[in-house]
Amino acid sequence: VLAGPARELGDQRADLAAMLLRRMDGVLKLKDSKLLMFRADRATVPALLRLLPDADPPTYLSSEASGPLSLQTMCHGLVTWQRLEELERAGAQGLMVLAVERSLA
């Protein structure tokens, strides 16, 4: 719980308070969130995304027009071994799960 003055802060303290609240919001939003990275053929991407209902829209990276894609997305739920194995069976390759310590949302 944050306590504050009855009236708005009108000086540099207002900027500092806003920055601290933004950082705290970022930490709370990231609790249990993981960055998931993997490669996949373009044809398998829709099925893979259906297996990630709690994920943000992915970022796609491609080095060739017709080759496999590299994807990364933020998952906001548990990323279990079972879930990774389901993704692998659906066509994901080179799965990596990374802990996210900080993010500006």
Biopython code that builds the backbone (N, CA, C, O; Angstrom):
import numpy as np
from Bio.PDB.StructureBuilder import StructureBuilder

atoms = [
    (1, "VAL", "N", (0.855, -1.178, 0.000)),
    (1, "VAL", "CA", (0.000, 0.000, 0.000)),
    (1, "VAL", "C", (0.892, 1.229, 0.000)),
    (1, "VAL", "O", (1.836, 1.338, 0.782)),
    (2, "LEU", "N", (0.573, 2.137, -0.884)),
    (2, "LEU", "CA", (1.289, 3.409, -0.917)),
    (2, "LEU", "C", (0.408, 4.480, -0.310)),
    (2, "LEU", "O", (-0.779, 4.576, -0.625)),
    (3, "ALA", "N", (0.984, 5.271, 0.545)),
    (3, "ALA", "CA", (0.269, 6.405, 1.120)),
    (3, "ALA", "C", (0.819, 7.660, 0.474)),
    (3, "ALA", "O", (2.010, 7.746, 0.175)),
    (4, "GLY", "N", (-0.033, 8.608, 0.265)),
    (4, "GLY", "CA", (0.406, 9.835, -0.371)),
    (4, "GLY", "C", (-0.311, 11.031, 0.214)),
    (4, "GLY", "O", (-1.197, 10.883, 1.056)),
    (5, "PRO", "N", (0.065, 12.199, -0.224)),
    (5, "PRO", "CA", (-0.567, 13.413, 0.283)),
    (5, "PRO", "C", (-2.008, 13.522, -0.203)),
    (5, "PRO", "O", (-2.382, 12.917, -1.208)),
    (6, "ALA", "N", (-2.804, 14.293, 0.514)),
    (6, "ALA", "CA", (-4.208, 14.488, 0.147)),
    (6, "ALA", "C", (-4.333, 15.255, -1.159)),
    (6, "ALA", "O", (-5.307, 15.073, -1.889)),
    (7, "ARG", "N", (-3.371, 16.104, -1.462)),
    (7, "ARG", "CA", (-3.409, 16.844, -2.727)),
    (7, "ARG", "C", (-2.315, 16.319, -3.639)),
    (7, "ARG", "O", (-1.363, 15.672, -3.203)),
    (8, "GLU", "N", (-2.482, 16.616, -4.899)),
    (8, "GLU", "CA", (-1.498, 16.150, -5.881)),
    (8, "GLU", "C", (-0.148, 16.803, -5.656)),
    (8, "GLU", "O", (-0.043, 17.951, -5.225)),
    (9, "LEU", "N", (0.875, 16.031, -5.963)),
    (9, "LEU", "CA", (2.223, 16.579, -5.905)),
    (9, "LEU", "C", (2.427, 17.457, -7.135)),
    (9, "LEU", "O", (2.096, 17.053, -8.249)),
    (10, "GLY", "N", (2.955, 18.622, -6.942)),
    (10, "GLY", "CA", (3.088, 19.536, -8.073)),
    (10, "GLY", "C", (4.518, 19.800, -8.483)),
    (10, "GLY", "O", (4.780, 20.742, -9.231)),
    (11, "ASP", "N", (5.426, 19.009, -8.022)),
    (11, "ASP", "CA", (6.819, 19.265, -8.340)),
    (11, "ASP", "C", (7.479, 17.986, -8.855)),
    (11, "ASP", "O", (6.800, 17.102, -9.377)),
    (12, "GLN", "N", (8.775, 17.891, -8.712)),
    (12, "GLN", "CA", (9.509, 16.722, -9.201)),
    (12, "GLN", "C", (9.071, 15.441, -8.509)),
    (12, "GLN", "O", (9.251, 14.349, -9.048)),
    (13, "ARG", "N", (8.496, 15.569, -7.317)),
    (13, "ARG", "CA", (8.034, 14.371, -6.610)),
    (13, "ARG", "C", (6.911, 13.673, -7.378)),
    (13, "ARG", "O", (6.776, 12.452, -7.294)),
    (14, "ALA", "N", (6.113, 14.423, -8.118)),
    (14, "ALA", "CA", (5.043, 13.816, -8.913)),
    (14, "ALA", "C", (5.635, 12.920, -9.995)),
    (14, "ALA", "O", (5.137, 11.820, -10.235)),
    (15, "ASP", "N", (6.692, 13.387, -10.647)),
    (15, "ASP", "CA", (7.356, 12.574, -11.676)),
    (15, "ASP", "C", (7.972, 11.324, -11.066)),
    (15, "ASP", "O", (7.893, 10.240, -11.643)),
    (16, "LEU", "N", (8.582, 11.478, -9.902)),
    (16, "LEU", "CA", (9.193, 10.338, -9.222)),
    (16, "LEU", "C", (8.134, 9.323, -8.800)),
    (16, "LEU", "O", (8.330, 8.118, -8.959)),
    (17, "ALA", "N", (7.015, 9.804, -8.266)),
    (17, "ALA", "CA", (5.935, 8.905, -7.857)),
    (17, "ALA", "C", (5.370, 8.160, -9.066)),
    (17, "ALA", "O", (5.101, 6.962, -8.978)),
    (18, "ALA", "N", (5.188, 8.853, -10.194)),
    (18, "ALA", "CA", (4.673, 8.209, -11.408)),
    (18, "ALA", "C", (5.643, 7.152, -11.914)),
    (18, "ALA", "O", (5.226, 6.074, -12.338)),
    (19, "MET", "N", (6.943, 7.457, -11.871)),
    (19, "MET", "CA", (7.946, 6.489, -12.315)),
    (19, "MET", "C", (7.932, 5.249, -11.426)),
    (19, "MET", "O", (7.986, 4.127, -11.930)),
    (20, "LEU", "N", (7.862, 5.438, -10.117)),
    (20, "LEU", "CA", (7.836, 4.297, -9.198)),
    (20, "LEU", "C", (6.592, 3.440, -9.406)),
    (20, "LEU", "O", (6.676, 2.212, -9.384)),
    (21, "LEU", "N", (5.443, 4.075, -9.605)),
    (21, "LEU", "CA", (4.212, 3.316, -9.850)),
    (21, "LEU", "C", (4.306, 2.531, -11.153)),
    (21, "LEU", "O", (3.846, 1.392, -11.223)),
    (22, "ARG", "N", (4.893, 3.125, -12.178)),
    (22, "ARG", "CA", (5.058, 2.427, -13.461)),
    (22, "ARG", "C", (5.950, 1.204, -13.288)),
    (22, "ARG", "O", (5.655, 0.137, -13.828)),
    (23, "ARG", "N", (7.026, 1.351, -12.547)),
    (23, "ARG", "CA", (7.923, 0.222, -12.310)),
    (23, "ARG", "C", (7.233, -0.877, -11.512)),
    (23, "ARG", "O", (7.382, -2.060, -11.818)),
    (24, "MET", "N", (6.485, -0.486, -10.498)),
    (24, "MET", "CA", (5.776, -1.488, -9.692)),
    (24, "MET", "C", (4.734, -2.220, -10.532)),
    (24, "MET", "O", (4.581, -3.435, -10.405)),
    (25, "ASP", "N", (4.019, -1.493, -11.387)),
    (25, "ASP", "CA", (3.053, -2.132, -12.287)),
    (25, "ASP", "C", (3.748, -3.135, -13.192)),
    (25, "ASP", "O", (3.230, -4.226, -13.427)),
    (26, "GLY", "N", (4.918, -2.771, -13.699)),
    (26, "GLY", "CA", (5.672, -3.680, -14.561)),
    (26, "GLY", "C", (6.058, -4.956, -13.849)),
    (26, "GLY", "O", (5.943, -6.041, -14.418)),
    (27, "VAL", "N", (6.513, -4.845, -12.615)),
    (27, "VAL", "CA", (6.900, -6.030, -11.839)),
    (27, "VAL", "C", (5.690, -6.917, -11.581)),
    (27, "VAL", "O", (5.771, -8.137, -11.730)),
    (28, "LEU", "N", (4.568, -6.313, -11.195)),
    (28, "LEU", "CA", (3.371, -7.102, -10.898)),
    (28, "LEU", "C", (2.818, -7.792, -12.141)),
    (28, "LEU", "O", (2.345, -8.925, -12.060)),
    (29, "LYS", "N", (2.871, -7.121, -13.285)),
    (29, "LYS", "CA", (2.377, -7.724, -14.525)),
    (29, "LYS", "C", (3.257, -8.884, -14.979)),
    (29, "LYS", "O", (2.782, -9.805, -15.643)),
    (30, "LEU", "N", (4.531, -8.839, -14.625)),
    (30, "LEU", "CA", (5.462, -9.874, -15.076)),
    (30, "LEU", "C", (5.517, -11.085, -14.157)),
    (30, "LEU", "O", (6.171, -12.075, -14.484)),
    (31, "LYS", "N", (4.855, -11.025, -13.035)),
    (31, "LYS", "CA", (4.890, -12.159, -12.115)),
    (31, "LYS", "C", (4.411, -13.402, -12.866)),
    (31, "LYS", "O", (3.335, -13.389, -13.464)),
    (32, "ASP", "N", (5.181, -14.443, -12.839)),
    (32, "ASP", "CA", (4.898, -15.707, -13.532)),
    (32, "ASP", "C", (4.950, -15.593, -15.054)),
    (32, "ASP", "O", (4.548, -16.534, -15.740)),
    (33, "SER", "N", (5.426, -14.487, -15.605)),
    (33, "SER", "CA", (5.538, -14.349, -17.058)),
    (33, "SER", "C", (6.901, -14.844, -17.525)),
    (33, "SER", "O", (7.908, -14.695, -16.833)),
    (34, "LYS", "N", (6.906, -15.436, -18.711)),
    (34, "LYS", "CA", (8.138, -15.949, -19.313)),
    (34, "LYS", "C", (8.176, -15.531, -20.778)),
    (34, "LYS", "O", (7.142, -15.424, -21.437)),
    (35, "LEU", "N", (9.387, -15.297, -21.273)),
    (35, "LEU", "CA", (9.577, -15.041, -22.695)),
    (35, "LEU", "C", (9.829, -16.380, -23.368)),
    (35, "LEU", "O", (10.775, -17.087, -23.023)),
    (36, "LEU", "N", (8.988, -16.724, -24.322)),
    (36, "LEU", "CA", (9.096, -17.989, -25.045)),
    (36, "LEU", "C", (9.617, -17.692, -26.442)),
    (36, "LEU", "O", (9.063, -16.857, -27.157)),
    (37, "MET", "N", (10.683, -18.378, -26.823)),
    (37, "MET", "CA", (11.282, -18.205, -28.144)),
    (37, "MET", "C", (11.376, -19.566, -28.815)),
    (37, "MET", "O", (11.714, -20.560, -28.172)),
    (38, "PHE", "N", (11.074, -19.610, -30.123)),
    (38, "PHE", "CA", (11.165, -20.864, -30.868)),
    (38, "PHE", "C", (11.156, -20.590, -32.363)),
    (38, "PHE", "O", (10.877, -19.475, -32.803)),
    (39, "ARG", "N", (11.467, -21.624, -33.135)),
    (39, "ARG", "CA", (11.399, -21.585, -34.599)),
    (39, "ARG", "C", (10.237, -22.466, -35.043)),
    (39, "ARG", "O", (9.873, -23.426, -34.363)),
    (40, "ALA", "N", (9.664, -22.128, -36.184)),
    (40, "ALA", "CA", (8.575, -22.943, -36.715)),
    (40, "ALA", "C", (8.401, -22.663, -38.199)),
    (40, "ALA", "O", (8.682, -21.565, -38.680)),
    (41, "ASP", "N", (7.929, -23.680, -38.914)),
    (41, "ASP", "CA", (7.548, -23.474, -40.305)),
    (41, "ASP", "C", (6.300, -22.598, -40.336)),
    (41, "ASP", "O", (5.464, -22.663, -39.434)),
    (42, "ARG", "N", (6.183, -21.794, -41.360)),
    (42, "ARG", "CA", (5.051, -20.868, -41.464)),
    (42, "ARG", "C", (3.706, -21.575, -41.387)),
    (42, "ARG", "O", (2.758, -21.042, -40.809)),
    (43, "ALA", "N", (3.614, -22.755, -41.956)),
    (43, "ALA", "CA", (2.338, -23.477, -41.986)),
    (43, "ALA", "C", (1.875, -23.912, -40.598)),
    (43, "ALA", "O", (0.678, -24.097, -40.382)),
    (44, "THR", "N", (2.806, -24.079, -39.653)),
    (44, "THR", "CA", (2.427, -24.560, -38.321)),
    (44, "THR", "C", (2.138, -23.430, -37.332)),
    (44, "THR", "O", (1.665, -23.693, -36.226)),
    (45, "VAL", "N", (2.407, -22.198, -37.703)),
    (45, "VAL", "CA", (2.260, -21.079, -36.765)),
    (45, "VAL", "C", (0.833, -20.929, -36.233)),
    (45, "VAL", "O", (0.679, -20.764, -35.023)),
    (46, "PRO", "N", (-0.222, -20.975, -37.057)),
    (46, "PRO", "CA", (-1.568, -20.824, -36.490)),
    (46, "PRO", "C", (-1.895, -21.870, -35.415)),
    (46, "PRO", "O", (-2.488, -21.533, -34.391)),
    (47, "ALA", "N", (-1.519, -23.117, -35.637)),
    (47, "ALA", "CA", (-1.779, -24.163, -34.638)),
    (47, "ALA", "C", (-0.970, -23.913, -33.372)),
    (47, "ALA", "O", (-1.464, -24.143, -32.268)),
    (48, "LEU", "N", (0.254, -23.451, -33.519)),
    (48, "LEU", "CA", (1.087, -23.165, -32.351)),
    (48, "LEU", "C", (0.504, -22.021, -31.526)),
    (48, "LEU", "O", (0.495, -22.083, -30.297)),
    (49, "LEU", "N", (0.024, -20.990, -32.188)),
    (49, "LEU", "CA", (-0.531, -19.850, -31.460)),
    (49, "LEU", "C", (-1.807, -20.219, -30.718)),
    (49, "LEU", "O", (-2.109, -19.630, -29.680)),
    (50, "ARG", "N", (-2.558, -21.182, -31.235)),
    (50, "ARG", "CA", (-3.749, -21.650, -30.512)),
    (50, "ARG", "C", (-3.368, -22.331, -29.199)),
    (50, "ARG", "O", (-4.175, -22.378, -28.270)),
    (51, "LEU", "N", (-2.156, -22.852, -29.115)),
    (51, "LEU", "CA", (-1.677, -23.480, -27.882)),
    (51, "LEU", "C", (-1.149, -22.449, -26.880)),
    (51, "LEU", "O", (-0.733, -22.808, -25.778)),
    (52, "LEU", "N", (-1.165, -21.187, -27.257)),
    (52, "LEU", "CA", (-0.651, -20.114, -26.400)),
    (52, "LEU", "C", (-1.719, -19.043, -26.158)),
    (52, "LEU", "O", (-1.510, -17.881, -26.504)),
    (53, "PRO", "N", (-2.860, -19.416, -25.569)),
    (53, "PRO", "CA", (-3.947, -18.448, -25.405)),
    (53, "PRO", "C", (-3.629, -17.313, -24.434)),
    (53, "PRO", "O", (-4.255, -16.254, -24.493)),
    (54, "ASP", "N", (-2.668, -17.522, -23.547)),
    (54, "ASP", "CA", (-2.329, -16.496, -22.555)),
    (54, "ASP", "C", (-1.110, -15.674, -22.963)),
    (54, "ASP", "O", (-0.538, -14.961, -22.139)),
    (55, "ALA", "N", (-0.715, -15.770, -24.214)),
    (55, "ALA", "CA", (0.494, -15.089, -24.683)),
    (55, "ALA", "C", (0.144, -13.791, -25.408)),
    (55, "ALA", "O", (-0.937, -13.642, -25.979)),
    (56, "ASP", "N", (1.093, -12.864, -25.365)),
    (56, "ASP", "CA", (0.967, -11.636, -26.150)),
    (56, "ASP", "C", (1.116, -11.981, -27.631)),
    (56, "ASP", "O", (1.633, -13.049, -27.962)),
    (57, "PRO", "N", (0.672, -11.098, -28.528)),
    (57, "PRO", "CA", (0.923, -11.341, -29.950)),
    (57, "PRO", "C", (2.428, -11.503, -30.185)),
    (57, "PRO", "O", (3.226, -10.729, -29.654)),
    (58, "PRO", "N", (2.813, -12.495, -30.970)),
    (58, "PRO", "CA", (4.241, -12.779, -31.133)),
    (58, "PRO", "C", (4.945, -11.778, -32.043)),
    (58, "PRO", "O", (4.326, -11.079, -32.845)),
    (59, "THR", "N", (6.253, -11.741, -31.884)),
    (59, "THR", "CA", (7.128, -11.026, -32.803)),
    (59, "THR", "C", (7.718, -12.069, -33.739)),
    (59, "THR", "O", (8.249, -13.082, -33.283)),
    (60, "TYR", "N", (7.628, -11.829, -35.049)),
    (60, "TYR", "CA", (8.124, -12.762, -36.053)),
    (60, "TYR", "C", (9.432, -12.238, -36.625)),
    (60, "TYR", "O", (9.554, -11.053, -36.938)),
    (61, "LEU", "N", (10.397, -13.120, -36.758)),
    (61, "LEU", "CA", (11.665, -12.785, -37.399)),
    (61, "LEU", "C", (11.920, -13.812, -38.485)),
    (61, "LEU", "O", (11.701, -15.007, -38.283)),
    (62, "SER", "N", (12.384, -13.348, -39.637)),
    (62, "SER", "CA", (12.641, -14.259, -40.739)),
    (62, "SER", "C", (13.900, -13.821, -41.469)),
    (62, "SER", "O", (14.096, -12.637, -41.740)),
    (63, "SER", "N", (14.747, -14.788, -41.782)),
    (63, "SER", "CA", (15.946, -14.451, -42.545)),
    (63, "SER", "C", (15.756, -14.734, -44.033)),
    (63, "SER", "O", (16.529, -14.254, -44.862)),
    (64, "GLU", "N", (14.738, -15.506, -44.367)),
    (64, "GLU", "CA", (14.444, -15.832, -45.763)),
    (64, "GLU", "C", (12.948, -15.693, -45.996)),
    (64, "GLU", "O", (12.152, -15.843, -45.070)),
    (65, "ALA", "N", (12.572, -15.408, -47.228)),
    (65, "ALA", "CA", (11.157, -15.226, -47.541)),
    (65, "ALA", "C", (10.347, -16.501, -47.376)),
    (65, "ALA", "O", (9.163, -16.436, -47.047)),
    (66, "SER", "N", (10.954, -17.653, -47.597)),
    (66, "SER", "CA", (10.184, -18.896, -47.543)),
    (66, "SER", "C", (10.649, -19.844, -46.442)),
    (66, "SER", "O", (10.078, -20.924, -46.289)),
    (67, "GLY", "N", (11.655, -19.476, -45.682)),
    (67, "GLY", "CA", (12.194, -20.363, -44.657)),
    (67, "GLY", "C", (11.391, -20.316, -43.371)),
    (67, "GLY", "O", (10.361, -19.648, -43.290)),
    (68, "PRO", "N", (11.872, -21.031, -42.370)),
    (68, "PRO", "CA", (11.172, -21.034, -41.084)),
    (68, "PRO", "C", (11.232, -19.661, -40.413)),
    (68, "PRO", "O", (12.110, -18.846, -40.695)),
    (69, "LEU", "N", (10.278, -19.435, -39.526)),
    (69, "LEU", "CA", (10.214, -18.196, -38.770)),
    (69, "LEU", "C", (10.798, -18.405, -37.384)),
    (69, "LEU", "O", (10.736, -19.505, -36.835)),
    (70, "SER", "N", (11.355, -17.368, -36.831)),
    (70, "SER", "CA", (11.698, -17.345, -35.414)),
    (70, "SER", "C", (10.633, -16.490, -34.746)),
    (70, "SER", "O", (10.319, -15.394, -35.210)),
    (71, "LEU", "N", (10.084, -16.999, -33.658)),
    (71, "LEU", "CA", (9.026, -16.286, -32.954)),
    (71, "LEU", "C", (9.435, -16.063, -31.511)),
    (71, "LEU", "O", (10.169, -16.855, -30.921)),
    (72, "GLN", "N", (8.941, -14.966, -30.960)),
    (72, "GLN", "CA", (9.083, -14.752, -29.531)),
    (72, "GLN", "C", (7.798, -14.121, -29.028)),
    (72, "GLN", "O", (7.205, -13.271, -29.693)),
    (73, "THR", "N", (7.374, -14.549, -27.843)),
    (73, "THR", "CA", (6.154, -14.037, -27.249)),
    (73, "THR", "C", (6.258, -14.096, -25.741)),
    (73, "THR", "O", (6.988, -14.919, -25.189)),
    (74, "MET", "N", (5.533, -13.229, -25.085)),
    (74, "MET", "CA", (5.495, -13.214, -23.628)),
    (74, "MET", "C", (4.295, -14.041, -23.179)),
    (74, "MET", "O", (3.156, -13.729, -23.525)),
    (75, "CYS", "N", (4.552, -15.090, -22.414)),
    (75, "CYS", "CA", (3.493, -15.943, -21.870)),
    (75, "CYS", "C", (3.205, -15.502, -20.441)),
    (75, "CYS", "O", (4.120, -15.345, -19.633)),
    (76, "HIS", "N", (1.933, -15.307, -20.140)),
    (76, "HIS", "CA", (1.545, -14.799, -18.823)),
    (76, "HIS", "C", (0.955, -15.888, -17.938)),
    (76, "HIS", "O", (0.159, -15.598, -17.045)),
    (77, "GLY", "N", (1.329, -17.102, -18.173)),
    (77, "GLY", "CA", (0.908, -18.220, -17.332)),
    (77, "GLY", "C", (2.078, -19.166, -17.174)),
    (77, "GLY", "O", (3.193, -18.870, -17.604)),
    (78, "LEU", "N", (1.827, -20.284, -16.567)),
    (78, "LEU", "CA", (2.892, -21.262, -16.380)),
    (78, "LEU", "C", (3.302, -21.866, -17.718)),
    (78, "LEU", "O", (2.453, -22.208, -18.542)),
    (79, "VAL", "N", (4.580, -21.993, -17.922)),
    (79, "VAL", "CA", (5.110, -22.665, -19.105)),
    (79, "VAL", "C", (5.714, -23.977, -18.603)),
    (79, "VAL", "O", (6.885, -24.043, -18.227)),
    (80, "THR", "N", (4.887, -25.007, -18.609)),
    (80, "THR", "CA", (5.279, -26.301, -18.054)),
    (80, "THR", "C", (5.972, -27.151, -19.110)),
    (80, "THR", "O", (5.938, -26.847, -20.302)),
    (81, "TRP", "N", (6.606, -28.230, -18.638)),
    (81, "TRP", "CA", (7.208, -29.186, -19.569)),
    (81, "TRP", "C", (6.148, -29.751, -20.502)),
    (81, "TRP", "O", (6.397, -29.925, -21.695)),
    (82, "GLN", "N", (4.970, -30.037, -19.967)),
    (82, "GLN", "CA", (3.890, -30.584, -20.797)),
    (82, "GLN", "C", (3.524, -29.608, -21.915)),
    (82, "GLN", "O", (3.324, -30.007, -23.062)),
    (83, "ARG", "N", (3.442, -28.351, -21.570)),
    (83, "ARG", "CA", (3.105, -27.343, -22.573)),
    (83, "ARG", "C", (4.184, -27.248, -23.645)),
    (83, "ARG", "O", (3.876, -27.134, -24.831)),
    (84, "LEU", "N", (5.445, -27.294, -23.232)),
    (84, "LEU", "CA", (6.545, -27.261, -24.198)),
    (84, "LEU", "C", (6.503, -28.478, -25.118)),
    (84, "LEU", "O", (6.742, -28.359, -26.319)),
    (85, "GLU", "N", (6.200, -29.643, -24.559)),
    (85, "GLU", "CA", (6.116, -30.858, -25.373)),
    (85, "GLU", "C", (4.960, -30.785, -26.357)),
    (85, "GLU", "O", (5.080, -31.278, -27.478)),
    (86, "GLU", "N", (3.833, -30.175, -25.962)),
    (86, "GLU", "CA", (2.706, -29.988, -26.887)),
    (86, "GLU", "C", (3.109, -29.064, -28.034)),
    (86, "GLU", "O", (2.770, -29.317, -29.190)),
    (87, "LEU", "N", (3.824, -28.008, -27.713)),
    (87, "LEU", "CA", (4.298, -27.093, -28.755)),
    (87, "LEU", "C", (5.263, -27.799, -29.700)),
    (87, "LEU", "O", (5.210, -27.598, -30.914)),
    (88, "GLU", "N", (6.131, -28.615, -29.149)),
    (88, "GLU", "CA", (7.083, -29.360, -29.977)),
    (88, "GLU", "C", (6.355, -30.327, -30.909)),
    (88, "GLU", "O", (6.700, -30.438, -32.086)),
    (89, "ARG", "N", (5.349, -31.023, -30.385)),
    (89, "ARG", "CA", (4.567, -31.943, -31.234)),
    (89, "ARG", "C", (3.823, -31.192, -32.337)),
    (89, "ARG", "O", (3.583, -31.741, -33.413)),
    (90, "ALA", "N", (3.459, -29.941, -32.071)),
    (90, "ALA", "CA", (2.735, -29.139, -33.061)),
    (90, "ALA", "C", (3.667, -28.470, -34.072)),
    (90, "ALA", "O", (3.201, -27.818, -35.006)),
    (91, "GLY", "N", (4.994, -28.630, -33.890)),
    (91, "GLY", "CA", (5.917, -28.119, -34.893)),
    (91, "GLY", "C", (6.932, -27.098, -34.415)),
    (91, "GLY", "O", (7.753, -26.643, -35.212)),
    (92, "ALA", "N", (6.907, -26.724, -33.149)),
    (92, "ALA", "CA", (7.898, -25.769, -32.647)),
    (92, "ALA", "C", (9.252, -26.455, -32.512)),
    (92, "ALA", "O", (9.337, -27.625, -32.137)),
    (93, "GLN", "N", (10.301, -25.714, -32.822)),
    (93, "GLN", "CA", (11.673, -26.242, -32.738)),
    (93, "GLN", "C", (12.524, -25.274, -31.926)),
    (93, "GLN", "O", (12.297, -24.064, -31.946)),
    (94, "GLY", "N", (13.500, -25.815, -31.218)),
    (94, "GLY", "CA", (14.437, -24.970, -30.482)),
    (94, "GLY", "C", (13.772, -24.107, -29.433)),
    (94, "GLY", "O", (14.099, -22.927, -29.301)),
    (95, "LEU", "N", (12.848, -24.674, -28.691)),
    (95, "LEU", "CA", (12.113, -23.920, -27.677)),
    (95, "LEU", "C", (13.037, -23.430, -26.565)),
    (95, "LEU", "O", (13.849, -24.191, -26.038)),
    (96, "MET", "N", (12.905, -22.163, -26.219)),
    (96, "MET", "CA", (13.640, -21.581, -25.094)),
    (96, "MET", "C", (12.664, -20.792, -24.238)),
    (96, "MET", "O", (11.844, -20.033, -24.754)),
    (97, "VAL", "N", (12.756, -20.974, -22.938)),
    (97, "VAL", "CA", (11.930, -20.240, -21.983)),
    (97, "VAL", "C", (12.867, -19.389, -21.137)),
    (97, "VAL", "O", (13.787, -19.903, -20.500)),
    (98, "LEU", "N", (12.623, -18.091, -21.138)),
    (98, "LEU", "CA", (13.492, -17.166, -20.418)),
    (98, "LEU", "C", (12.706, -16.428, -19.342)),
    (98, "LEU", "O", (11.608, -15.932, -19.591)),
    (99, "ALA", "N", (13.273, -16.363, -18.157)),
    (99, "ALA", "CA", (12.668, -15.584, -17.081)),
    (99, "ALA", "C", (12.780, -14.103, -17.429)),
    (99, "ALA", "O", (13.788, -13.660, -17.980)),
    (100, "VAL", "N", (11.753, -13.355, -17.109)),
    (100, "VAL", "CA", (11.747, -11.921, -17.379)),
    (100, "VAL", "C", (11.814, -11.204, -16.038)),
    (100, "VAL", "O", (10.932, -11.339, -15.190)),
    (101, "GLU", "N", (12.867, -10.451, -15.875)),
    (101, "GLU", "CA", (13.078, -9.765, -14.604)),
    (101, "GLU", "C", (12.475, -8.368, -14.610)),
    (101, "GLU", "O", (11.888, -7.933, -13.619)),
    (102, "ARG", "N", (12.623, -7.665, -15.733)),
    (102, "ARG", "CA", (12.131, -6.294, -15.828)),
    (102, "ARG", "C", (11.569, -6.046, -17.224)),
    (102, "ARG", "O", (12.026, -6.610, -18.218)),
    (103, "SER", "N", (10.556, -5.178, -17.256)),
    (103, "SER", "CA", (10.001, -4.766, -18.541)),
    (103, "SER", "C", (9.217, -3.480, -18.328)),
    (103, "SER", "O", (8.511, -3.337, -17.330)),
    (104, "LEU", "N", (9.337, -2.567, -19.243)),
    (104, "LEU", "CA", (8.516, -1.368, -19.189)),
    (104, "LEU", "C", (7.289, -1.618, -20.035)),
    (104, "LEU", "O", (7.369, -1.710, -21.260)),
    (105, "ALA", "N", (6.172, -1.726, -19.381)),
    (105, "ALA", "CA", (4.928, -2.062, -20.077)),
    (105, "ALA", "C", (4.281, -0.827, -20.656)),
    (105, "ALA", "O", (3.223, -0.919, -21.278)),
]
sb = StructureBuilder()
sb.init_structure("model")
sb.init_model(0)
sb.init_chain("A")
sb.init_seg("    ")
for serial, (resi, resn, name, xyz) in enumerate(atoms, 1):
    if name == "N":
        sb.init_residue(resn, " ", resi, " ")
    sb.init_atom(name, np.array(xyz, "f"), 0.0, 1.0, " ", f" {name:<3s}", serial, name[0])
structure = sb.get_structure()
